[in-house]
Amino acid sequence: MLTELKVKNAKPRNSSYMVRDDKGLYLRVDPSGRKYWIFRYWENDKEHKLSLGPYPDLSLKDARLKRDEIQTSRAKGESPMRKTPKAPQTFSEAADEWLNVRMQDKAESYLRTVRFRLNKYILPALGNWPLKEITSGNILQVCRRIEETGHEETAKRVKTVIGQIYRFAIAAGYTDSDPLA
């Protein structure tokens, strides 16, 4: 079993890896050094993974409590896969979930570039906006500001990242329209 010290001292490697705690609880350590709690379980002969939250925001003790709550509900016949988590309300929340779900297997250099674009160009302009209130005009303003600095290719790539986040949010049921469509 893990201890708080072992969790704190888990070092990044060239690729993501998981450290087992107990009863299906794992700590995923990404090459960037980011640590995330994962609960693995089997249902209908299929393995499922649930993201519980990032460390240190979610301590080892709290991750174990969350795992125990899920196991208790499973013992009552409830499926964690059927529960709908709180949907992201802002673009920033959707972008964070998109990074955790869709980008975890990408190369670290690519992740660094995507995070840079998010933090420099996208989130300052759109991060606090509700997903459903962002318009194509808002996105156009972000891209035009970048183009005005002479970085046309960066503006195109920023638009691509925004589109990927919106397509993820639509697939997850967080919004029903893509302002870039």
C-alpha positions as CSV (number, residue, x, y, z in Angstrom):
1,M,0.0,0.0,0.0
2,L,1.0,3.6,-0.7
3,T,1.9,6.1,2.0
4,E,1.6,9.9,1.6
5,L,5.4,10.1,1.4
6,K,5.6,7.5,-1.4
7,V,2.9,9.4,-3.3
8,K,4.7,12.7,-2.8
9,N,8.1,11.2,-3.9
10,A,6.8,9.4,-7.0
11,K,9.0,10.8,-9.8
12,P,8.0,11.3,-13.5
13,R,9.4,8.9,-16.1
14,N,9.6,9.1,-19.9
15,S,6.0,7.8,-20.1
16,S,3.0,7.7,-17.8
17,Y,2.9,4.9,-15.3
18,M,0.6,3.7,-12.5
19,V,1.5,2.9,-8.9
20,R,-0.9,0.5,-7.2
21,D,-2.3,1.3,-3.8
22,D,-5.1,-1.2,-2.8
23,K,-8.5,-2.4,-3.9
24,G,-8.3,-0.9,-7.4
25,L,-6.8,2.5,-6.4
26,Y,-3.8,3.6,-8.5
27,L,-1.8,6.8,-8.8
28,R,-1.0,7.7,-12.4
29,V,2.2,9.7,-12.7
30,D,2.6,11.6,-16.0
31,P,6.0,12.6,-17.6
32,S,5.1,16.2,-16.7
33,G,5.1,15.2,-13.0
34,R,1.3,15.5,-12.7
35,K,-0.2,12.9,-10.5
36,Y,-3.8,11.7,-10.8
37,W,-5.9,9.1,-8.8
38,I,-7.4,6.3,-10.9
39,F,-9.9,3.7,-9.7
40,R,-9.9,0.5,-11.8
41,Y,-12.7,-2.1,-11.6
42,W,-14.4,-4.8,-13.6
43,E,-18.0,-4.7,-14.7
44,N,-19.6,-7.0,-17.3
45,D,-16.3,-8.6,-18.1
46,K,-14.7,-5.3,-19.0
47,E,-12.2,-3.2,-17.2
48,H,-13.2,0.4,-16.4
49,K,-11.1,3.3,-15.1
50,L,-12.5,6.2,-13.2
51,S,-10.5,9.4,-12.7
52,L,-11.0,10.5,-9.1
53,G,-8.9,13.7,-9.1
54,P,-5.4,15.1,-9.1
55,Y,-2.9,14.8,-6.3
56,P,-2.2,16.9,-4.1
57,D,-5.8,18.4,-4.5
58,L,-7.1,14.9,-3.6
59,S,-5.0,13.4,-0.8
60,L,-4.3,9.7,-0.5
61,K,-6.8,9.5,2.4
62,D,-9.5,11.3,0.4
63,A,-8.8,9.1,-2.7
64,R,-9.3,6.0,-0.6
65,L,-12.5,7.4,0.8
66,K,-13.8,8.1,-2.7
67,R,-12.8,4.6,-3.8
68,D,-14.6,3.1,-0.8
69,E,-17.8,5.1,-1.6
70,I,-17.7,3.8,-5.2
71,Q,-17.2,0.2,-3.9
72,T,-20.1,0.6,-1.5
73,S,-22.4,1.8,-4.3
74,R,-21.2,-1.0,-6.5
75,A,-22.1,-3.5,-3.7
76,K,-25.6,-2.0,-3.8
77,G,-25.8,-2.8,-7.5
78,E,-25.2,0.8,-8.7
79,S,-22.7,1.3,-11.6
80,P,-20.3,4.2,-11.4
81,M,-20.4,4.3,-15.2
82,R,-24.1,5.2,-15.1
83,K,-23.6,8.0,-12.7
84,T,-23.3,11.3,-14.4
85,P,-20.6,13.5,-12.9
86,K,-21.0,17.2,-12.6
87,A,-20.6,18.5,-16.2
88,P,-18.0,21.2,-16.8
89,Q,-19.7,24.6,-16.9
90,T,-16.8,26.7,-18.1
91,F,-14.5,26.4,-21.1
92,S,-11.6,26.1,-18.6
93,E,-13.2,23.1,-16.9
94,A,-13.9,21.4,-20.2
95,A,-10.3,22.0,-21.3
96,D,-9.0,20.5,-18.1
97,E,-11.1,17.4,-18.5
98,W,-10.1,17.2,-22.2
99,L,-6.4,17.3,-21.3
100,N,-6.9,14.5,-18.7
101,V,-9.0,12.2,-20.9
102,R,-7.7,12.8,-24.5
103,M,-4.2,13.9,-24.0
104,Q,-2.8,11.5,-21.4
105,D,-1.1,9.3,-24.0
106,K,0.5,12.1,-26.1
107,A,4.2,12.9,-26.2
108,E,5.4,15.3,-23.5
109,S,6.7,17.8,-26.0
110,Y,3.3,18.0,-27.7
111,L,1.5,18.3,-24.3
112,R,3.8,21.2,-23.4
113,T,2.9,23.0,-26.6
114,V,-0.8,22.4,-26.2
115,R,-0.7,23.6,-22.5
116,F,1.3,26.7,-23.6
117,R,-1.3,27.6,-26.2
118,L,-4.1,27.0,-23.7
119,N,-2.4,29.1,-21.0
120,K,-1.2,31.9,-23.2
121,Y,-3.9,32.4,-25.8
122,I,-7.1,30.5,-25.0
123,L,-7.8,30.4,-21.3
124,P,-7.2,34.1,-20.6
125,A,-9.8,35.0,-23.2
126,L,-12.3,32.1,-22.9
127,G,-11.5,30.2,-19.8
128,N,-14.2,31.7,-17.5
129,W,-16.9,31.7,-20.1
130,P,-19.7,29.1,-19.9
131,L,-19.3,26.6,-22.8
132,K,-22.7,27.4,-24.2
133,E,-22.2,31.2,-24.3
134,I,-19.0,31.2,-26.4
135,T,-19.7,32.3,-30.0
136,S,-17.7,32.0,-33.2
137,G,-17.1,35.7,-32.9
138,N,-15.4,35.2,-29.5
139,I,-13.1,32.6,-31.0
140,L,-12.5,34.8,-34.1
141,Q,-11.3,37.6,-31.8
142,V,-8.9,35.3,-30.1
143,C,-7.4,34.1,-33.4
144,R,-7.3,37.7,-34.9
145,R,-5.3,38.9,-31.9
146,I,-2.8,36.2,-32.5
147,E,-2.7,36.9,-36.3
148,E,-2.1,40.6,-35.5
149,T,1.2,39.6,-33.9
150,G,2.3,37.9,-37.1
151,H,1.6,34.3,-35.9
152,E,-0.9,33.1,-38.4
153,E,0.1,29.4,-38.0
154,T,-0.3,29.7,-34.2
155,A,-3.8,31.2,-34.7
156,K,-4.8,28.2,-36.8
157,R,-3.5,25.7,-34.3
158,V,-5.2,27.6,-31.4
159,K,-8.5,27.3,-33.4
160,T,-7.8,23.6,-33.8
161,V,-7.3,23.1,-30.1
162,I,-10.6,25.0,-29.3
163,G,-12.4,22.8,-31.9
164,Q,-11.0,19.6,-30.3
165,I,-12.2,20.7,-26.9
166,Y,-15.7,21.5,-28.2
167,R,-15.9,18.2,-30.0
168,F,-15.0,16.4,-26.8
169,A,-17.5,18.5,-24.9
170,I,-20.3,17.6,-27.4
171,A,-19.4,13.9,-27.3
172,A,-19.5,14.0,-23.5
173,G,-22.9,15.8,-23.5
174,Y,-21.6,19.0,-21.9
175,T,-22.9,21.2,-24.8
176,D,-24.8,20.6,-28.0
177,S,-23.1,23.0,-30.4
178,D,-19.7,23.8,-31.7
179,P,-19.2,27.5,-32.4
180,L,-16.5,26.6,-35.0
181,A,-18.9,24.4,-37.0
